[in-house]
Amino acid sequence: MKKHYEIQHKLLRRLILDNLIVTLLLIVLFPIYFKWRNGTEFVFVEFMIWMLIAFTIITNIPAIVIYLNYYRENKNTKFTLDFEEEKIIITKDGNEKQYLRKEIKKSTYHLGIYYKNAIDRGSRLPMLISDFGYWDLQFKNGDRYYLTNLLHDFLHESPKYSKTKYRFRFYPYIKKNDKKQAINLNKRLEKEKTLTEQFIEKFKTKNEKQLLEILDNRKGYQKEAVKAVEILLKRKNVG
C-alpha cells in the first residue's frame, strides 16, 4: 500500500472557514445579542468596519507568515509512504531519493502548543495558527526534510514512524536549528495512569452503589475517573 503526498489546500480552506466564522459572529450574532441586551438596534459605522478589517488582518498575520514559510519549504516537494516495502520516497526540487524505514535517524512532529492539552489536560484555546505543524525527518546519511502539513494532514493522528517524538510550540514556524529536547508521547500514557491512580485513591471509600452510579453517568466524568471506577468494581468482584 502506498500513499502519496503533495501540496494540498486543506489548511488554506480551514483558515478561510475560521475567518468566516469569526466574521459571522462579529457582524451577525453580536448585533442580535446587542439588541436583545439593550433593546435597540446596533449600527455599524465606518470606523467600526475599518476596525473589523484591521482586526482580521492582524489576527491573520501569524498564520499567513507560517503558511508562506511552509509553502517556500515544500513548494517543490512531494513524498510517498510505501507501507509494504517500509520505505519513503521523497522528491525535492526534481531530485528523487528513496529511504528505508531503518535508515531514519530521527523523527519529530512539531505541533502547535494547543495540542499539548491532550497530555497535560491544559485549557489552551485554539487559534488560527494552532493547526500548523511539520514533520522534521532526519536520515542516517545526513539528509533532512521538513514535511509540513501543506503536504499532508496526518500530524494529529498516530505517527507513521513509531519512534517519532513531539515538540509543542506556540508558534510552529520551521526552526532548522531547534535544539530543544522533543518528548515521547508515552509520557501521555504515564500522565493518564497517574490521573487514574488519583481517582482510585479518591473513590476507594465509595460503596458499590455509588461507584455504579458513576458508571451510569459516565458522560459526566473524565475517562480516567470511569476507568478508576471499573478497576475498583473489579477489585470488589462486581460486574
C-alpha positions in Angstrom: 0.0 0.0 0.0 1.3 3.4 -1.0 0.2 6.9 0.0 1.3 10.0 -2.0 1.5 13.4 -0.5 2.0 16.8 -2.3 0.8 20.4 -1.9 -2.9 20.5 -1.0 -5.1 23.3 0.1 -7.0 21.8 3.1 -5.2 24.1 5.6 -5.9 27.2 3.5 -9.6 26.3 3.3 -9.7 25.8 7.0 -8.2 29.2 7.6 -10.8 30.8 5.3 -13.6 28.9 7.1 -12.3 30.0 10.5 -12.3 33.6 9.4 -15.8 33.4 8.0 -17.0 32.0 11.4 -15.3 34.9 13.3 -16.8 37.4 10.9 -20.2 35.9 11.2 -20.0 36.1 15.0 -19.0 39.8 14.9 -21.4 41.1 12.2 -24.4 38.9 12.7 -24.6 37.4 16.2 -23.1 40.4 18.1 -25.8 42.8 16.8 -28.5 40.3 17.7 -27.1 40.0 21.2 -26.8 43.8 21.4 -30.4 44.2 20.6 -31.5 41.5 23.0 -29.4 43.1 25.7 -30.2 46.7 25.2 -33.5 46.7 23.2 -32.0 48.9 20.5 -30.6 48.2 17.0 -26.8 48.0 16.7 -25.5 50.1 13.8 -22.1 49.6 12.2 -20.4 52.9 11.5 -17.4 53.3 9.1 -15.0 53.4 12.0 -16.2 50.0 13.2 -15.9 48.5 9.8 -12.3 49.6 9.5 -11.6 48.2 13.0 -13.1 44.9 11.9 -10.9 44.8 8.8 -7.8 45.7 10.9 -8.6 43.1 13.5 -9.0 40.4 10.7 -5.6 41.4 9.2 -3.7 41.5 12.4 -5.0 38.2 13.7 -4.2 36.5 10.3 -0.6 37.8 10.0 1.0 35.0 12.1 -0.9 32.3 10.1 0.0 33.9 6.8 3.7 34.1 7.7 3.7 30.4 8.7 1.8 29.4 5.6 4.3 31.2 3.3 7.2 29.7 5.3 5.7 26.2 4.8 5.0 26.8 1.1 8.5 28.1 0.5 9.9 25.0 2.1 7.6 22.5 0.3 6.5 24.1 -3.0 8.8 21.7 -5.0 8.5 18.7 -2.6 6.3 15.6 -2.6 6.7 12.2 -0.9 5.3 8.7 -0.9 5.0 6.3 2.0 5.3 2.7 0.9 4.0 0.6 3.8 4.6 -2.7 2.1 8.3 -2.2 1.5 8.7 0.1 4.5 10.3 3.0 2.7 9.8 6.6 2.0 10.3 8.2 -1.4 11.0 11.9 -1.3 11.2 14.2 -4.4 12.6 17.7 -3.7 13.4 20.2 -6.5 13.1 17.4 -9.1 15.5 15.0 -7.3 14.0 11.8 -6.1 15.5 9.8 -3.2 14.4 6.6 -1.5 15.0 5.7 2.1 14.2 2.5 4.1 12.5 2.9 7.4 15.6 1.6 9.2 17.6 4.5 7.8 15.6 7.0 9.8 17.8 8.6 12.4 15.3 11.0 14.0 11.6 11.7 13.6 10.0 14.7 15.2 6.5 16.1 14.9 6.3 19.9 15.6 2.8 20.9 16.6 1.1 23.9 18.0 1.0 24.3 21.8 -2.8 23.8 21.7 -2.3 20.1 21.1 -0.4 19.7 24.3 -3.8 19.8 26.0 -4.0 16.1 25.2 -1.1 15.5 27.5 -1.3 17.9 30.4 -5.1 18.5 30.4 -4.4 22.2 29.9 -7.1 24.7 28.9 -5.4 26.3 26.0 -7.7 27.8 23.4 -7.3 27.0 19.6 -6.0 29.8 17.4 -5.6 30.4 13.7 -2.1 29.1 14.0 -2.9 26.0 16.1 -3.3 23.5 13.3 0.0 24.3 11.6 2.7 21.7 12.1 5.5 19.9 10.3 7.5 16.6 10.3 11.2 17.0 10.9 12.6 13.9 9.3 16.3 13.1 9.5 18.2 10.1 8.0 21.5 8.4 8.9 23.2 9.7 5.8 22.7 13.3 6.9 19.7 14.1 4.7 17.0 16.1 6.4 13.5 17.2 5.4 10.8 19.4 6.8 7.5 17.9 5.6 4.7 20.4 6.5 1.0 19.9 6.7 0.7 21.6 3.4 1.8 18.3 2.0 0.0 16.0 4.5 -2.6 16.2 7.2 -1.8 13.3 9.4 0.2 15.1 12.1 -2.6 14.9 14.6 -3.0 11.2 14.0 -0.8 8.3 15.2 2.7 8.8 13.8 3.7 6.9 10.7 7.0 6.1 12.4 6.7 4.5 15.8 9.7 6.2 17.4 8.5 9.7 16.5 8.8 12.3 19.2 7.0 15.6 19.7 7.7 19.3 20.1 4.9 21.6 21.1 5.4 25.3 20.3 3.2 28.3 20.4 4.4 29.4 17.0 5.4 26.4 14.9 7.5 28.2 12.3 10.1 25.9 10.8 13.1 26.1 13.1 16.0 24.3 11.5 18.4 25.0 14.4 15.9 23.8 17.1 18.0 22.1 19.8 15.3 21.7 22.5 14.6 18.1 23.5 11.4 16.6 22.0 9.2 14.3 24.1 7.9 10.8 23.7 4.2 10.6 23.9 4.5 7.6 26.1 4.5 10.4 28.7 0.9 10.9 27.9 0.1 7.4 28.9 2.1 7.9 32.1 0.0 11.0 32.8 -3.2 9.1 32.2 -2.0 6.4 34.5 -1.3 9.0 37.3 -4.7 10.5 36.9 -6.4 7.1 37.1 -4.5 6.3 40.2 -5.6 9.6 41.7 -9.2 8.8 41.0 -8.8 5.3 42.5 -7.5 7.0 45.7 -10.4 9.4 45.6 -13.1 6.8 45.0 -11.9 4.0 47.2 -14.1 4.9 50.1 -17.3 4.8 47.9 -19.6 1.8 48.2 -20.7 -0.3 45.2 -23.9 1.7 44.7 -22.0 5.0 44.5 -19.5 3.5 42.0 -22.2 2.1 39.8 -23.9 5.5 39.8 -20.7 7.0 38.3 -20.7 4.3 35.6 -24.4 5.0 34.8 -23.5 8.7 34.4 -20.1 8.2 32.8 -20.6 11.0 30.3 -20.3 13.5 33.1 -16.9 12.2 34.2 -13.4 12.1 32.8 -12.4 8.8 31.2 -9.7 8.3 33.9 -12.4 8.5 36.5 -14.5 5.9 34.7 -11.5 3.7 34.4 -10.8 4.0 38.1 -14.4 3.0 38.9 -14.1 0.0 36.7 -10.9 -1.1 38.4 -12.4 -0.6 41.9 -15.5 -2.6 41.0 -13.3 -5.4 39.6 -11.5 -5.5 42.9 -14.8 -5.8 44.6 -15.8 -8.6 42.1 -18.7 -6.6 40.8 -19.8 -6.6 37.1 
